Amino acid sequence: MRALPARLAAPARSLRLPEESGRIRLHTLQHAAVLRDLETKGVHRPPRWPADHDFAESYSWMHEQMARRLPTTGEGIIWSWAQIRRRDLTPDCPEARGEVLLSVDLPRDRVLLSHFGDWHCVLNRMIHVEGRPGEDDDAYDRRVDPIYDAFFDRREAAGLTHEPVKVWPDDLRQQAESSWTAIFDQSSWPPRDAIQATVHEIRAEDVVRAVRIC
């Protein structure tokens, strides 16, 4: 493993994702302890996130989706970047020092890909409305603003602005959660958008390269 300065080149462009079959290259910044797990145990499986995590509810939803869509199992989630070159990643912050940038090559069926920008609908507990082919930003905003307004009005009127999704009325919760599954629809992703990957584990044989940020 070689060392690398903390400042890397800024993300510039993404690469075409592979077909559903085959393997996929992912990149992820992890604590040095993850590399030690790989070296000593041959595998890294993260623990479940703490209950008081700011996004514990959203992480639980993603974990449920992984359980439904992947053949693997695990208590936690490893977050990675897909559709991007390793050298385009930018851990340009002091917090990256001492961490390890891992490049891994995984079987496609062990990886759940999702649209990073649309994932924020889950994080912010709001509905996701997909764009239409050929629809520009202004047309999209005109179409979806009334939909969002109606959703937020219903949520606020029910006193649920700060309440977890699990206590929402069934119709409101189902409207939100059913809309979120669109983040996994690869056919709707613009070619240059950021795509994230979630996996249950990384095995030592999956690692292509490990670079320490110093």
Secondary structure, 3 states (H helix, E strand, C coil): CEEECCCCCCCCCCCCCCCCCCEEEEEEEECHHHHHHHHHCCEECCCCCCCCCCCHHHHHHHHHHHHHHCCCCCCCCEEEEECCCHHHCCCCCHHHCCCEEEEEEEEHHHCEEEEHHHHHHHHCCCCCCCCCCCCCHHHHHHHHHHHHHHHHHHHHHCCCCCCCHHHCCHHHHHHHHHHHHHHHCHHHCCCCCCEEEEECCEEHHHEEEEEEEC
